Amino acid sequence: MTTGTGSQRKWLTAIGLALIVALGLLAYGQLTNSASRPAGATDLALSGDTARRAYTPAVELALEWQQDARLAGVSGQALAIGKKSGKEVEWGFQFFSSSTQELALVAVSGGEARMVRPPMLSPYKLSTFSPDEWRIDSDQALQTWWEHGGYSLVKQYAQVDAAMQLRVSEELSSQPVWVIAGVAANKNTTLTIFVNASDGSVIVGPK
């Protein structure tokens, strides 16, 4: 495990994008799993580790930093969804220490974890969640996005990238929720869904 700052700008951009998308929808509606699998849609396969697999080296490094480090968020970006891009997803994990009131950002790629930047003092206490509440992995959440409009978006545009973020939702009794935002490259077109990370149900936002 090593410490460095080379990926700081990349991860702050990715996290910021997903957070902006999440904050843009101020209320959640009913839960549903009613969407049917689109004709011709296949199972997606991403290069590299899923978020749950990448969590293991991330939390090891976080606990070396502070023993009370708790998971506050997960972010990743998948490029060229549905294509064989061969580019591995690099995962970013945010950990909050209540004893120091600091936030640490850990990046994981190829099974190796590193601190993206020195831990920063947080002006407020962040909501955290237990890995036990996080039952839906990133590949399952992205597959749900694929079957709820993602497949159609990819068929329409040459390249679609997906920003993925896992955070606590106050609207769902502080349960962790996946925000999956597909963006058509060079187009002002996005498709965002919310997936309950505890049971896999889709959270329908306002029309």
N, C-alpha and C positions, 0 to 999 in steps of 0.2 A: 504494500500500500504506500502510495506516495502523496505528497502535498504539492499543489501548484495552483497557478492562477490563469493558465492559458485559455480555459473555456468559459471564463466569467461572463464575457459579453454575450456569447452564444446562449448560455443558460438563462441569463437575466431576460434576454429577448424572448426566448421560448416560454418562460414562466409568465412574463408580462402579457404575451398574446393570449394565452389560455385564461389568465385572470381577467383580462378585459372582456373576453367573450362571456365568462361566467357572470361578471358584474353587470353586463348589458341586459341580462334577463333577471328582473327583480323578484319574480314570483314563480312558483312551481305549481303545476296542476296535478291531475290525477296520475296514478301509476298504471301502466299497462304493458302487456307483453303480446299484444294482439297482432302485430305486423307479421305477415306471412313472408316466407323466404322467396325472394325474387327468382323468376325463372332464369336459369343460367348462372346464378350466383354460386360461387364456390367458397370453400373455406380459405381464409387468408393465412398466409404464413410470413411472419416477419423474421428478418435476419437478427441473430443475437439473442440475448436473454430477454425473457419477459420481465415486467416490473417486479413481480414477486421473487423471481430468481435473483435479480440484481439487488434486491433489498438486503439479502444476507450479508454480502461484503460491505454494503453501505452502513448498516446498523452496527456492524463490528467496529468500523472506523468511528462512528458517532459515539459509541460507548467508550472508546478510548479517549475521546474529547471530554465528554461529561457522562457520568453514570446515570443521570436522570434524563438523558436525551430522549425525547419522544417525537414520533413521526408527525409532521404537520402538513406535508404535501409531497406529491410525486408528479414529475413532469417528464414528458418525452415527445419527440417529434419523429414521425414516420414519413419518409419521402417516397414519392411515386407509389402510392397505394395501388395494389393490384398488379404492379409490374415487378420484374426481377431486377431491382436496382442494385442489390447486393450490399447496400449501405446499412450497417448495423445501427440499431436504435441505441442512442446513449441516454441513460436515465439520470435525472436529477432528483435528489431527495432533500427535503427541508426538514431539519430537526430543531426542536425548541427545547432549551433547558430552562426550567422554571427557577432553578437556584441562582443562575447567572443572568436570566432574562435575555439570553443571547440566542441568535438564530444561525445555524450552520447549514451550508449548502454542500452536499456531497454528490459528485458525479461518478457514475459507474459505466465502464465500457470494457468489454472483453473480460469480465469477471474481476476487474481491478477498480478499487475505489480510491478517490482522492478528494481532498478539500478544494473546492473551486476558488475560494477566497477565505481570508480569516473570518471567523465567526463575528457577527455584528450584533450590537445591542438593539433589541426590539423595543419600540416605544410603548408597546402594549402586549399583553399576554395573548399568545396565539392558541387557537383551538387545535388540539391534537387528537389522534385516534389510535386505537390498538390494532396491531396486525390481525388479531382474532376477529375484528369487525370487517376486515378487508378480505372478502372471500372470492371476489371476482377479479381475475387477473387482467392485465392489459390486453392480451390476445382475445379474451372473451368479450371485453368491452368493445374493442375495435370490430370484432365480428358482428356484434349487435348493431353498431353504426352502419356497417356494410349492408346488413339486411334491412335497415330502416332508412334507406335512401342513398347510402354510400355507393352501392353498386351502380345505380342509375347515374350518379354524378360522375363516376369514373368512366362510364361508357360515353358520356357526353363530352368530356374534356380530356385532352392529351395527358395532362399530369395533375394529379390531386395529392396534396400533402396533408397529413393529419397531425394536429397538435393535441396531445393527450394530457389531461391534468386530473389528479385525484386529490380532493380536498373535502373537508368537513362541510356538511350542509346544515345550517341552523334550521331550515325549513323541514328537514327530515330528522328532527330530534338528535342533531349532531352526528348523524351517520355519515360515513364517507361516500362520496359520489364521484363518479368518473364524468368529466366533461370531455367529449370527443368532438373536435371541430375540424371538419374537412374543408380545405381551401383549394380552389382551382387555381393553378399557377398562372400569374399574370392576368387574372380575371377577378372581378369584384363579385365572386360567387362563393358562398360558404354553406355548409350544412352542419349544424350543431345538434347533438343529442346529449341527454344526461342519463347516466346509467347508475342505478343504486348498486354500490360496490359490495353490499351485504347479501343481496338476493338476486341481482341481475335484472331487475325490472327496469323498464324504461320510464323516465319521468318526463311527462309531456308539459312543455312550457306554453306560454301564451302564443296565440296565432298572430 
